[in-house]
Amino acid sequence: MRMDRNTALREKFGSSYKWVAGFTVVLGLLTTIFSSTMVNVALTDIMATFQITQGSAQWMSTAFLCASSVAMLTTAWLMKRIGPRFTFLIAITSFIVGSLLGWFSESYEVLVVARLLQGTGAGFLQPLSMALVFLLFPANMRGRAMGLFGMGVVIGPAMGPVIGGIITDSMDWHTTFAVVIPLAFIAGCCGAYLLPDKDTDQKPGQFNFGSLVFIALSVGCLLTGLSNSQFYPFASFHVYPYLLISGISLLLFFLRDIKSAAPLVDLRMFKNLRVTSSAVIGALTTAGMFSSFYTIPLFARTVQSSSATDAGLLLLPAGLLLAFVFPIVGRLIDKMPAYRLILFGQTVFIIASIVISFSTKDTSYLFLAGWIIVGRIGLGFIMPSNSTFALSIVPPLMVPEASGALNFVRMLGGTIGVNLTALLITARTEHHTTIATSTAKDGILDAADNIQMLTNTFEDVFLISAFVFSLSLIPALYIAWAHKKEA
């Protein structure tokens, strides 16, 4: 019966079915990404509502990204067990419940739980989207299809801060959770009608719940330890036990999965150093991207005293331009080696990040927005090229597992990146505050001194982020070397 339904869909839509199904999952993915970036411009308002610090407020971003990372590892098993359609519906349902909870939240703890539920839904959707692209499209069309997928990934971060800023300024930050619910509902209805059921030839096997517990514990304790290190020294009982548990849990995860007949992640794929290199590039790229999503609106609101709307508008032109860049890159992927596109994008993003690090209170909107555009163009070359390259070198039957594993590594990189960025902001703020206070009259900072201190802080953060991202050049150069050696 399920195969009859899948056949009926293909007969009804013909050769366009792959595009219809692809658009459906991208719509769902776009909805979740809208939400993930909308909240960033409302951080200062949320901090004021609940009277919390910036270090505590970043837990909302951390909760979303942490839940997304862990959920990604379950997508491949769910696709085999209940099929793409029901996996999609579970994801959308989790996201809608989280959005409703955030809409009516009256405590910060409830807000974090809401972000966890939203992140879980988003985590299911990202590997599902990439897997369907490779399962539905022939090899010579996957670059263009991945360009469509990439548009969803980037348009969301571009539009989300703008919509979130307008809502925050004109209504209330609670509404940023409500506004995505209708779009999620539409995506759910489309998915229920258009997405395929499970392939009866696929056997899901036993789900490795133990490995999931170990990796979830490892990620959760790692992020808790990093977050607490903003307020306590590393030798404190609030920090090192969490980091120790994280390391032990990660080791147990590797030992269990290597020996298991039904691993949560098939670690054998990482024996191929090109796959490993692609995973590292994905992690560092996402860390750089999410770090900028977090710091640029915060810089605009604290240093330049921008409204939430203006802070969101900084990211809009870059995102809209990428709507044109991604299809072009998608076509280039089908015609030339991926490593060339990756290296070009990395170089562009590094240059843009270094230039942005010289921004001050008086930096013009056009200058800052212009260099954000340049940086996003770089990401537009890296992301679809790297994803297409990685999934093209694994066996077709392993595409869902590879998609989940690679997206997990990528999202984990982004999650750690946001945490380390928040930690870096706190550390550099304290450093520059100490210096400014020691030179200020009577040890008291006036408004101008405070702005200069924050400017120095963000200059450091932008520059250090650019340096960390530049490490992604190493695996990209290895991929280039391996390609030429193979040729």
C-alpha positions, 0 to 999 in steps of 0.5 A: 500500500505504501509503495502504491502511494509512492508510485501514485505520487510519481505518476501524478507529478511526473518528473517534477515530483522530485522538485515538489518533494524537495520544496516541501522539506526546504519549506519545513527547514526554512521555518525552523531556521527562521525561528533559530535566528529571530530570537537573536535580535530579541536577546537584550529584551529577553535579558531585560524581561527575566533579568539575566546576563548575556552569558545566561541568555546564550543558553537559548541558542545553546539549547536549540543547537544542542537538541538539533545536533543530537536529533540529527543522529536519529533521522536515518533510523526514523526514515527507515523505520517510519519513512520520510513522511512521518519523520517530517511530521514528527519534526514539525509537530515537535517544532510547533509544540515548542513554538507554542510553549515559547509563545506563552512562556512566563519563565526563562526555564520554560523558554529554554525547554521551548527552544529544546523542542524547536531544536529537536524538530529542526534537527530531524529536518536538516539530514532529512532534507539532504538525504531526500536530495540524494535519494530523489535526484540523479547524480547530474542534478544534485548540485542544483538540488543542493543549491535549492537546499542551501537557499533554505539554509541561508534565506532563513538567517537573512529574513529571520533577524529582520522579522524578529527585529520588527516584531520585537520593536513593534509588539513583544518578543513572545510573538517571535515564537508565534509568527512561525506557527502558521508557516510550520502548519502549512509545511506539515500539511504539504509534507503529509500529502507530498512526501513519500512513505518508507521503502518496504525494502529497507530494514531499520534494525535495532535502534542504539538507544545506549549510544544516543544517551552517551552522545547526548550526555557528552554534548550536554555536559560539554556545553554546560561546562563551557557555559559555566566557565564564564562565571567560574574558573576551570578548576571549579566544581561547576566546570571540570566535572562536566567536561570530564563527564563529557569526555568519558561519555564521548569515549564510551560512545565511540567504544559502543558504536565501534563494537555494535552490530547496529551503530548509531553512527557508522564510524567506518565512513570516517576512515575515508579522510576525504569524508573526515575533511569534509566534516571538519570543514562543515563544523568550522564553517557552521561555527563561523556562520553561527558565531556571526549570527550571534555577534553581529546583531549583538554588536549593532545593539550594544556598540552602535545602539541600534534598534532590534529592527536595524540590527536584523536589517544588517543581515538581510541584504546578504541573505537575499543576495545568496538566493541568487548565488546558491543556484549559480554555485549549484550549477558550478558543482555539477561542472567543476571540482568541489575543492575549488569552490570550497577554497574560494569561499573560505578565502572570501569569508576570511577576508570579510571577517578580518575587515569586519573586525575593524568596525566601530560605533561610527562604522556606517551601515553600508560598510558593515552590511557590504562586508557581511554580503561578501562573507555570505557569498563565501559561505554560499560557495562553501556550504553546498559544495562541501555537502554535495562532495561529502555525500557523493563519495559514500555508498548510496545506501549509506546516504541517510546515515552519512547525512545525519552524521555529517549534519551532527558534526556540522551542527555541533561545530556551530553549537560549540562555536556559539558557546565559545563566542559567548565565553570569549565575549565575556572574557574580553569584556572583563579584560577591557573593562579592567584596562579601561577602569584602571585608566579612567578618572576615579575608576569610573567609566563614562558612556564613551569609555563603555562604548570603547570598551565594548568596541575593543571586545567585539574587535577581538571576537571578530578577529579571533573568529576569523583565525579559527575559521581559517583552520578550515583551509587545512582539510580543504587543501587536503581534499585538493591534494587527494583529488589531484592525486586520484586524477 
